[in-house]
Amino acid sequence: MQENQIEKCSKISFDTDCALEDKHRCLEELAVYLKTALKAKEDTLSECQERNRFFSQSIARLQQECHAKDALVIELQNEIDKFRQIVKPLTQVFWQQHESQLSYKHRRVKRQGCSAEPLINLQEAEVRLLRTPKSLKSRDLIKSAILDNDFMKNLDIAQIQEIVDCMYPVKYAAKSLIIKEGDVGSIVYVMEVERLK
């Protein structure tokens, strides 16, 4: 209907025989229609902009949640790796003990004999390890550092425990060179401070 009105008004406007009052009335109607149409378009545009703002905020929030969940997945995977490094040796020890018990039951009875050869005293041959007492926090820090190391995390749990027991504290003066990156070394360092240069 509105399009017909526009067409009618345009015909009246260009018709020279029409009265000036008709042209004026028609132009006023056209102006009212155009204002109404413009207002409707502005309302639609405003609504679309509001929806766009809402969707943009939702996307940003979902992206933040995804990043947080990705970080949590990485952290949990690291924890699982540490757990596996602890459980795997314990499981191996359990199965070895179980297999040795089974093989002991099925083993043939061997004859006992005497030997005149002297035996080395195993206690004398055993290397004595110097264990240093330390707090639970320090023990946990050392163990965590070992399990985070790509090479050392493959050690047996007993070896890791011995390293934790035998590590000792060392203090260095400010600006001391502790270790140089790239150098070959035989000493393991676990730092209790936040970071070093």
C-alpha angles and dihedrals in degrees: 000000000000091000089052088051091053091048091048091048092049090051091049091047093054095039107097094198094061119103118257090237091058090050091049093048091047092050090050090052090048091050091051091049093049092048090051092047091048091050091050091050091048090050091050091048091049091050091049091049090051091050090048090051091049093049092047091052091047091050092049091049092048091048090053090049090050092051091048091049092047089053090048091050091052091048092049092047089054090050090049090051090052091047091050091051089056099039098043096064091044091052091048091051090049093051092045090053091046092049092046090052091051093046090047091056092051095040118115117247108259125210117249121232142174128242127199093206115110116245124219112247101248093205091058092047093050113099112239113230119212107227120199120206114235141168123271089247091056091046091051091047092052093045092048091050091051092049090049091054112094093218102036097046088073092064120108117265089247091055091048090050091052091050090050091048095048101044113108134195121260126184123208129198119245115281092017118147106239102170133345119227111251095023119127110242142173098204125091116217126197113185120215093190122081098253145336132213 
